[in-house]
């Protein structure tokens, strides 16, 4: 029968897996709507205004649900892991506090963006959107700082089991934070860009009547998704090198490197935690040693370098890492294809990407890959750190609440998240998809010369 520890971990895993989708959209979608409005201000193309308004609606719905799920997560930290908060609260309180400021800033300016189209000058309205985008990215970065601290604890001393000499700045800017922040931010833009591109690629592939709308949306989404997907493997390499330095057992579990020695690059396979042998893996001898140290004969610590009770669940971590890398590789390859087709088009050959049915089909199929990679990546980050909740400092089993009956709360929260998911799907369908694409009537400002319309002295066109 599952223990209360397992129920607590499962509840946190489910909460994080649910919330991360909305956190990522809160980072990526504001950038899309800002680019659309900026293009409208430059060109007065009403399709861009339609895009900005529709994406703002979707952002608002997803932001609201993300706020609910994020609040649940914050309560769970205190209720399920009181010992963790007792030790860590004073150390990592700063990034959590700053995340709260960023969240409220995002909420305030999102309200301005949604309801002030005709009440403030166009450039001020665009600036409000920029604040939403920046504060959303900062909110994610501050949370990642706190998570990075759990992987690379810093900024305090532990004396007789008590936390002393707290330095919140050193804790927030710990050694793992820069790589994790970059990796997560790129992942957010790539996942959002590919998902949005996939939706509009499907509309174009199906032969919709509103081709101009979906072409514009696809182009903006690809502007965000393709470059970040290309950069993501580079940030992943930086992050993996940090893991190799600070969490060598996590790296060994990720890569399927079971025994200390020169490390092969392992593709696939299923590790046996008892015998420390692989089944069905493809191995490239010395490749991992070369990637980490530039020497295929370099010794890399394996899973066997620590006692059995300090090893993470090997199969889960290795499989999640393989899924993350596989999805990221496919997205990067698709980005290279898109860049090559764009270059061909610039040279006067081939068709535009929105008219290439093979490319549209590939984008449709790749639409969920970014979010699959995100879920797998967070699985690697959290499960790969086990049995520690704070690496080398505090074990997860020692941090869980002593209160019994956690299976009941796990069941209740499962029902809550299912209900939230149904509500999100219904609202997006009703508010965004069901309404279709309608022409955007311009107000009197459309009759003004372009410089006057951009001068900030007139209200912007309104649906």
C-alpha positions as CSV (number, residue, x, y, z in Angstrom):
1,X,0.0,0.0,0.0
2,X,1.4,3.5,-0.9
3,X,2.8,5.4,2.1
4,X,1.9,8.9,3.1
5,X,5.3,10.0,1.7
6,X,4.4,8.6,-1.7
7,X,1.0,10.3,-1.6
8,X,2.7,13.6,-0.7
9,X,5.2,13.3,-3.5
10,X,2.5,12.3,-6.0
11,X,0.3,15.3,-5.0
12,X,3.2,17.7,-5.5
13,X,4.1,16.0,-8.8
14,X,0.6,16.3,-10.1
15,X,0.3,19.9,-8.9
16,X,3.6,20.9,-10.5
17,X,2.8,19.0,-13.7
18,X,-0.5,20.9,-14.0
19,X,0.7,24.3,-13.0
20,X,3.8,24.3,-15.2
21,X,1.7,24.3,-18.3
22,X,0.0,27.6,-17.3
23,X,3.3,29.1,-16.0
24,X,4.9,28.4,-19.3
25,X,2.0,29.9,-21.2
26,X,2.2,33.0,-18.9
27,X,5.8,33.5,-20.1
28,X,5.2,32.8,-23.8
29,X,1.8,34.1,-24.8
30,X,2.4,37.7,-23.7
31,X,5.3,37.9,-26.1
32,X,3.1,36.7,-29.0
33,X,0.3,39.3,-28.3
34,X,2.9,42.1,-27.9
35,X,4.5,41.2,-31.3
36,X,1.0,41.2,-32.9
37,X,0.1,44.6,-31.5
38,X,3.5,46.0,-32.4
39,X,3.0,44.9,-36.0
40,X,-0.5,46.4,-36.0
41,X,0.9,49.7,-34.9
42,X,3.4,49.6,-37.7
43,X,1.2,48.4,-40.5
44,X,-2.4,49.0,-39.4
45,X,-3.2,45.5,-40.5
46,X,-6.4,44.7,-38.8
47,X,-5.5,41.0,-38.8
48,X,-2.7,41.8,-36.3
49,X,-5.2,43.7,-34.0
50,X,-7.5,40.7,-34.1
51,X,-4.6,38.4,-33.2
52,X,-3.5,40.6,-30.3
53,X,-7.0,40.7,-28.8
54,X,-7.6,37.0,-29.2
55,X,-4.2,36.0,-27.7
56,X,-4.9,38.5,-24.9
57,X,-8.2,36.7,-24.1
58,X,-6.4,33.3,-24.1
59,X,-3.6,34.7,-21.9
60,X,-6.2,36.0,-19.4
61,X,-8.0,32.7,-19.1
62,X,-4.8,30.7,-18.7
63,X,-3.3,33.3,-16.3
64,X,-6.4,33.0,-14.0
65,X,-6.1,29.2,-13.9
66,X,-2.4,29.4,-13.4
67,X,-2.9,31.8,-10.4
68,X,-5.3,29.2,-8.8
69,X,-2.9,26.3,-9.3
70,X,0.1,28.3,-8.2
71,X,-1.7,29.3,-5.0
72,X,-2.4,25.6,-4.4
73,X,1.3,24.8,-4.8
74,X,2.3,27.5,-2.3
75,X,0.0,26.1,0.3
76,X,1.2,22.5,-0.4
77,X,4.7,23.5,0.3
78,X,3.8,24.5,3.8
79,X,1.2,21.8,4.5
80,X,3.0,18.8,3.0
81,X,6.6,19.7,3.7
82,X,6.7,21.7,6.9
83,X,10.2,20.7,7.8
84,X,11.5,21.8,4.5
85,X,9.8,25.3,4.9
86,X,11.2,25.4,8.5
87,X,14.7,25.0,7.3
88,X,14.5,26.7,3.8
89,X,11.9,29.4,4.3
90,X,14.3,32.0,5.7
91,X,16.9,31.1,3.0
92,X,14.8,31.2,-0.2
93,X,12.1,33.6,1.0
94,X,13.5,36.4,-1.2
95,X,12.9,34.8,-4.6
96,X,9.4,33.7,-3.5
97,X,8.7,37.3,-2.4
98,X,10.0,38.7,-5.6
99,X,7.9,36.2,-7.6
100,X,4.8,37.6,-5.7
101,X,5.7,41.2,-6.8
102,X,6.2,40.0,-10.4
103,X,2.9,38.1,-10.3
104,X,0.9,41.1,-9.1
105,X,2.6,43.4,-11.6
106,X,1.7,41.0,-14.4
107,X,-1.9,40.8,-13.2
108,X,-2.3,44.6,-12.9
109,X,-0.9,45.3,-16.4
110,X,-2.8,42.4,-17.9
111,X,-5.9,44.1,-16.7
112,X,-4.8,47.3,-18.3
113,X,-4.0,45.5,-21.5
114,X,-7.4,43.8,-21.7
115,X,-9.6,46.8,-20.8
116,X,-7.8,49.9,-21.8
117,X,-7.7,49.6,-25.6
118,X,-9.6,52.8,-26.1
119,X,-8.6,54.5,-22.8
120,X,-4.9,55.0,-23.1
121,X,-2.7,56.0,-26.1
122,X,-1.6,53.2,-28.4
123,X,2.1,53.3,-27.3
124,X,1.1,53.2,-23.7
125,X,-1.1,50.2,-24.3
126,X,1.8,48.4,-26.1
127,X,4.1,49.3,-23.1
128,X,1.5,47.7,-20.8
129,X,1.8,44.5,-22.9
130,X,5.6,44.6,-22.7
131,X,5.3,44.9,-18.9
132,X,3.1,41.8,-18.8
133,X,5.6,39.9,-20.9
134,X,8.6,41.0,-18.8
135,X,7.0,40.4,-15.5
136,X,5.8,37.0,-16.6
137,X,9.3,36.0,-17.5
138,X,10.7,37.4,-14.3
139,X,8.1,35.5,-12.3
140,X,9.2,32.2,-13.8
141,X,12.9,33.1,-13.2
142,X,12.4,33.8,-9.5
143,X,10.6,30.5,-9.0
144,X,13.4,28.7,-10.9
145,X,15.9,30.4,-8.6
146,X,14.3,28.7,-5.6
147,X,14.2,25.4,-7.3
148,X,17.9,25.8,-8.4
149,X,18.8,26.4,-4.7
150,X,17.3,22.9,-3.9
151,X,19.8,21.5,-6.4
152,X,22.7,23.7,-5.4
153,X,22.1,24.9,-1.8
154,X,24.0,28.1,-0.9
155,X,23.8,31.2,1.3
156,X,23.6,29.6,4.8
157,X,25.5,27.5,7.3
158,X,24.1,24.4,9.0
159,X,25.1,24.2,12.7
160,X,23.8,21.4,14.8
161,X,20.9,21.0,12.5
162,X,19.9,24.7,12.5
163,X,20.2,27.1,9.6
164,X,22.4,30.1,10.5
165,X,24.3,32.9,8.7
166,X,21.7,33.3,6.1
167,X,22.7,35.3,3.0
168,X,19.5,35.5,0.8
169,X,21.4,37.1,-2.1
170,X,23.8,34.2,-2.3
171,X,21.0,31.7,-2.0
172,X,19.0,33.3,-4.8
173,X,22.0,33.6,-7.1
174,X,23.2,30.1,-6.5
175,X,25.5,28.2,-8.9
176,X,22.6,26.3,-10.6
177,X,20.3,29.3,-11.1
178,X,21.7,30.9,-14.4
179,X,21.7,27.7,-16.4
180,X,18.3,26.6,-15.1
181,X,16.7,30.0,-15.7
182,X,17.9,30.2,-19.3
183,X,16.9,26.6,-20.0
184,X,13.4,27.1,-18.5
185,X,12.8,30.4,-20.3
186,X,13.8,29.1,-23.7
187,X,11.7,26.0,-23.0
188,X,8.7,28.2,-22.3
189,X,9.0,30.2,-25.5
190,X,9.7,27.1,-27.6
191,X,6.8,25.1,-26.1
192,X,4.3,28.0,-26.4
193,X,5.5,28.9,-29.9
194,X,5.2,25.3,-31.2
195,X,1.8,24.8,-29.6
196,X,0.3,28.0,-31.0
197,X,1.9,27.3,-34.4
198,X,0.5,23.8,-34.4
199,X,-3.1,25.1,-33.9
200,X,-2.8,27.6,-36.8
201,X,-0.9,25.1,-39.0
202,X,-3.9,22.8,-38.6
203,X,-6.3,25.5,-39.7
204,X,-4.2,26.2,-42.8
205,X,-3.7,22.6,-43.6
206,X,-7.4,22.0,-43.3
207,X,-8.1,24.8,-45.8
208,X,-9.8,27.4,-43.6
209,X,-11.5,30.5,-45.0
210,X,-9.5,32.8,-42.8
211,X,-6.1,32.1,-44.3
212,X,-4.7,35.6,-43.7
213,X,-5.5,35.4,-40.0
214,X,-3.9,32.0,-39.5
215,X,-0.9,32.8,-41.7
216,X,-0.1,35.8,-39.6
217,X,-0.5,33.8,-36.4
218,X,1.7,31.0,-37.7
219,X,4.4,33.4,-38.7
220,X,4.5,35.1,-35.3
221,X,4.4,31.8,-33.4
222,X,7.3,30.4,-35.5
223,X,9.3,33.6,-34.9
224,X,9.2,32.7,-31.2
225,X,9.3,28.9,-31.4
226,X,11.9,28.1,-34.0
227,X,14.9,30.2,-32.7
228,X,14.3,29.2,-29.1
229,X,14.1,25.5,-30.1
230,X,17.4,25.8,-31.8
231,X,19.1,27.5,-28.8
232,X,17.6,25.0,-26.3
233,X,20.2,22.2,-26.9
234,X,23.0,24.7,-26.1
235,X,21.4,25.7,-22.9
236,X,20.8,22.1,-22.1
237,X,24.4,21.3,-22.5
238,X,25.3,24.1,-20.1
239,X,22.8,22.9,-17.6
240,X,24.1,19.3,-17.9
241,X,27.6,20.3,-17.2
242,X,26.5,22.0,-14.0
243,X,24.6,18.9,-13.0
244,X,27.8,16.8,-13.6
245,X,29.7,19.1,-11.3
246,X,27.2,19.4,-8.4
247,X,24.9,16.4,-8.8
248,X,27.0,13.6,-10.4
249,X,24.6,10.9,-9.4
250,X,21.6,12.7,-11.0
251,X,23.7,13.0,-14.2
252,X,24.6,9.3,-14.1
253,X,20.9,8.4,-13.7
254,X,19.9,10.7,-16.5
255,X,22.5,9.4,-18.9
256,X,22.1,5.7,-17.8
257,X,25.8,5.7,-16.7
258,X,25.5,2.9,-14.1
259,X,29.1,2.0,-13.3
260,X,32.0,4.5,-12.6
261,X,34.5,4.7,-15.5
262,X,34.6,6.0,-19.1
263,X,31.0,7.0,-19.9
264,X,29.2,5.9,-23.1
265,X,26.3,7.9,-24.6
266,X,23.3,5.6,-23.9
267,X,20.3,5.8,-26.2
268,X,17.2,4.1,-24.9
269,X,17.4,1.0,-22.7
270,X,16.0,0.1,-19.3
271,X,18.4,0.2,-16.3
272,X,18.1,-2.5,-13.7
273,X,18.8,-0.9,-10.3
274,X,19.7,-4.3,-8.7
275,X,22.3,-5.5,-11.2
276,X,23.2,-2.0,-12.6
277,X,22.9,-3.3,-16.1
278,X,21.0,-2.1,-19.2
279,X,18.5,-3.9,-21.3
280,X,18.0,-2.9,-24.9
281,X,20.3,0.2,-24.9
282,X,22.3,1.5,-27.8
283,X,25.7,2.7,-26.5
284,X,28.3,5.0,-28.1
285,X,31.5,4.2,-26.1
286,X,33.3,7.2,-24.6
287,X,30.9,9.8,-26.1
288,X,29.6,11.1,-22.7
289,X,33.2,11.3,-21.3
290,X,34.2,13.3,-24.4
291,X,31.2,15.7,-24.1
292,X,31.9,16.4,-20.5
293,X,35.8,16.4,-20.4
294,X,37.0,16.4,-24.0
295,X,38.5,12.9,-23.5
296,X,36.7,9.7,-24.3
297,X,38.7,7.8,-21.6
298,X,37.8,10.3,-18.8
299,X,36.3,8.7,-15.7
300,X,32.8,9.8,-14.9
301,X,31.2,8.8,-11.6
302,X,28.4,6.3,-12.1
303,X,25.3,5.4,-10.1
304,X,27.4,2.9,-8.2
305,X,29.4,5.8,-6.7
306,X,26.9,6.2,-3.9
307,X,25.1,3.8,-1.6
308,X,21.8,2.3,-2.7
309,X,19.7,4.5,-0.4
310,X,21.1,7.7,-2.1
311,X,20.3,6.7,-5.6
312,X,17.3,8.2,-7.5
313,X,14.7,5.9,-9.3
314,X,16.9,5.0,-12.3
315,X,14.3,3.9,-14.8
316,X,12.1,7.0,-14.3
317,X,14.9,9.5,-14.5
318,X,16.6,7.9,-17.5
319,X,13.3,7.5,-19.4
320,X,12.2,11.1,-18.7
321,X,15.6,12.4,-19.8
322,X,15.4,10.4,-23.0
323,X,11.9,11.8,-23.7
324,X,13.1,15.3,-23.1
325,X,16.1,15.0,-25.3
326,X,14.2,13.3,-28.0
327,X,11.5,15.9,-28.1
328,X,14.0,18.7,-28.0
329,X,16.0,17.1,-30.8
330,X,12.9,16.8,-33.0
331,X,12.0,20.4,-32.4
332,X,15.5,21.6,-33.2
333,X,15.6,19.6,-36.4
334,X,12.2,21.0,-37.4
335,X,13.6,24.5,-36.7
336,X,16.5,23.8,-39.0
337,X,14.2,22.7,-41.7
338,X,12.1,25.9,-41.3
339,X,15.2,28.0,-41.4
340,X,16.4,26.3,-44.5
341,X,13.0,26.8,-46.2
342,X,12.9,30.4,-45.2
343,X,16.5,30.9,-46.6
344,X,15.4,29.3,-49.9
345,X,12.4,31.6,-50.0
346,X,14.6,34.6,-49.5
347,X,16.7,33.5,-52.4
348,X,13.7,33.4,-54.6
349,X,12.9,29.7,-54.7
350,X,10.3,27.5,-53.0
351,X,7.1,28.4,-51.3
352,X,6.4,30.3,-48.1
353,X,6.3,28.2,-45.0
354,X,2.5,28.7,-44.5
355,X,1.9,27.2,-48.0
356,X,4.1,24.2,-47.6
357,X,1.7,21.4,-46.6
358,X,4.5,19.0,-45.6
359,X,5.9,21.7,-43.2
360,X,2.4,22.4,-41.9
361,X,1.9,18.7,-41.2
362,X,5.2,18.5,-39.3
363,X,4.3,21.6,-37.2
364,X,0.9,20.1,-36.4
365,X,2.5,16.8,-35.2
366,X,5.2,18.7,-33.2
367,X,2.7,21.0,-31.4
368,X,2.7,19.1,-28.1
369,X,6.4,18.2,-28.1
370,X,7.5,21.3,-26.1
371,X,5.1,20.6,-23.3
372,X,6.0,16.9,-23.3
373,X,9.7,17.9,-23.0
374,X,8.8,20.3,-20.2
375,X,7.0,17.7,-18.1
376,X,9.8,15.2,-18.7
377,X,12.5,17.8,-17.8
378,X,10.9,18.7,-14.5
379,X,10.6,15.0,-13.8
380,X,14.3,14.7,-14.3
381,X,15.0,17.7,-12.1
382,X,12.8,16.6,-9.2
383,X,13.0,12.8,-9.3
384,X,16.7,12.9,-10.2
385,X,17.4,14.7,-6.9
386,X,15.8,12.0,-4.8
387,X,16.2,11.0,-2.0
388,X,17.0,14.6,-1.2
389,X,14.6,17.5,-1.1
390,X,17.6,19.8,-0.6
391,X,20.6,18.2,-2.2
392,X,22.9,16.7,0.4
393,X,21.2,18.6,3.3
394,X,17.6,17.4,3.9
395,X,16.0,14.1,2.8
396,X,12.5,14.1,1.4
397,X,11.4,11.5,3.9
398,X,12.5,13.8,6.7
399,X,10.7,16.8,5.4
400,X,7.1,15.4,4.9
401,X,4.3,16.2,7.3
402,X,3.6,13.7,10.1
403,X,-0.1,14.1,9.5
404,X,-1.8,10.9,8.3
405,X,-4.4,10.5,5.6
406,X,-2.6,12.1,2.7
407,X,-4.3,9.7,0.3
408,X,-7.5,11.6,0.9
409,X,-6.0,15.0,0.0
410,X,-4.4,13.4,-3.0
411,X,-7.8,12.2,-4.3
412,X,-9.4,15.6,-3.6
413,X,-6.7,17.5,-5.4
414,X,-6.9,15.1,-8.3
415,X,-10.6,15.9,-8.6
416,X,-9.8,19.7,-8.4
417,X,-7.2,19.6,-11.2
418,X,-9.5,17.5,-13.4
419,X,-12.2,20.1,-12.8
420,X,-9.8,23.0,-13.6
421,X,-8.7,21.3,-16.8
422,X,-12.3,20.8,-18.0
423,X,-13.0,24.5,-17.2
424,X,-10.0,25.7,-19.2
425,X,-10.9,23.6,-22.2
426,X,-14.5,24.9,-22.1
427,X,-13.5,28.6,-21.7
428,X,-10.9,28.5,-24.4
429,X,-13.4,26.8,-26.8
430,X,-16.2,29.2,-25.9
431,X,-14.2,32.5,-25.8
432,X,-11.6,31.9,-28.5
433,X,-12.4,29.0,-30.9
434,X,-16.2,29.0,-31.0
435,X,-16.4,32.7,-32.0
436,X,-14.4,32.1,-35.2
437,X,-12.5,35.0,-36.9
438,X,-14.4,38.2,-37.5
439,X,-13.4,41.4,-39.3
440,X,-12.0,44.1,-37.1
441,X,-13.9,47.4,-37.6
442,X,-11.6,50.4,-37.3
443,X,-12.7,53.6,-35.6
444,X,-12.0,57.1,-36.7
445,X,-8.2,56.7,-36.1
446,X,-8.0,54.5,-39.2
447,X,-8.7,57.6,-41.3
448,X,-5.8,59.5,-39.8
449,X,-2.4,59.6,-41.4
450,X,-0.1,57.0,-40.0
451,X,2.2,59.3,-38.0
452,X,-0.8,60.8,-36.2
453,X,-2.2,57.4,-35.4
454,X,1.1,56.5,-33.8
455,X,1.6,59.7,-32.0
456,X,-0.3,58.6,-28.9
457,X,-2.9,61.4,-29.0
458,X,-5.8,59.2,-30.2
459,X,-7.4,56.1,-28.9
460,X,-6.6,52.8,-30.7
461,X,-9.1,50.9,-32.8
462,X,-11.4,48.7,-30.9
463,X,-13.3,45.5,-31.8
